[in-house]
């Protein structure tokens, strides 16, 4: 069930997420999560500063009521699950910009004033790194 991936800063995208609350797939049969992952890779190809965060896909993050969910993580840092995105360039860019700031922070805590507008209101949970809890 587990598949190894390289350790390091990453955005794990739920590849099976719905396109929207009322739609499972687009006209081509593609799920919203898969479209979001591709949009992130497209943005990274255009902007090398965002390429230092891996885009990884997995089946189901169990955030089904909050479609187009992602998990932002980096070793030794608090992780975050976000959802309710519309797959496309704007969401992809905002998620990646936040992930870069998250990876550069000491503990995974990015000051609110530095959050891209596109991630505000999308946070679902935070997860402590192994061996720690958050104060």
N, C-alpha and C positions, 0 to 999 in steps of 0.2 A: 504494500500500500504506500509506503514512503519511498520517495525517489530523491536521491541526493542531488543537491544543487551547490554551486559555489557559495561559500560563506561571504558575507559582506553586505553592504547596503542594498536593499531590494524593495521593489513594490511587487507584492504577490497579488495577481489579478485573478478574481474568480472568473474563469473562462466560460462557465456555464450560466452566468447571471443573465437575467432577463434584459431585454432591450429597454423596457419601461414597465411601469406598474401594470399597464393594460396590454402590453405586447411582449411576447416571448422572443421573437426573432424579427429581423428586417425582411424585406422582400426577397432577398437572396438566401434566406434560411440561416443567417448568421446571428449568433447570440450577442447581446450587448457587451458582455465581458470580453469576448473575443475581439469585438470591434474596438473596445477601449484599449486592450493590450496592443493591437496593431497601431492605433493612433499614438500611443506612447512611443512605440518604436519609430514611427514616422517623425515625431517631434525630436527624438534623440538624433536621428539621422541629419536633421536640419540644424540642431543646436548642440554642439559637442559638450558644452558645459553641463548638460543634463544626462550625458551618456555614462557617467560614473555610477549610476544606480541601475542595478540589473532589473529587467522586467521579467518576472517569472509567472507562469500560469499554473493553476491547479483547478481541479474540479471542486466546486462548491466550498465557499467559506461559511456556509450556514447562516448567511445574513439575507435570506431570501426576500424578506419584506422590505429590504433596503437595496434594491437592485444596483448592478454595476458596483460591486463592493471590491475594495482593495485592502491589503494589509501592508502597512509601511513598517519596515523593520531594519535594524542594523545591530551588529553584535554589541552587547553591553548597554543597549539603549532601550528605553521604553518604546513599545510598539503601539501602533494605532490601526484600528479598522475604521474605514470610512465607506460610505455608500450614498446612494441616490444620485449618481452621476448620469449625465447624458453622454454617451460615448462620442468623442470627437476631439478635435485639436485643443479647444479651450480647457476642457476637463483634464486631458492628458498633460498639458503644459502645467496647469496648476498643481496637479498631483506630483509631478516630477520636480517642480520647483520646491515644493514643500519637502519632498523626500531628500533632496540635496541639502537643504537647511537642517533637516533632521539628522542626517548622517554627519554633518559638520559640527553638530552640537555635542556637548560633553556627555549628556545623559539621555538625549532624545527629546528634550523639551525645547521647543522653538517659541520664543516670545510671540504673543498674539499679534503684536504690531507688525511682525515679519511674515505672517501667514498670507499667502496669495488669496485674493478674494474668492477664487474658485473652490477653495476647500472649506471656507467658513460655513458652518451649519451642516457639514457632512460627516462629522465625527460620530462614531457609534460606541466604540470602546477603546480603552487603552490597556495594554498588557505589559506587565513588568518583565524585564529580562530574567532569565534563569538565575536563581540564587538571590533575587532581590524582591522587595515589594516597594511600592511608592509611598512616600510620606504625604 
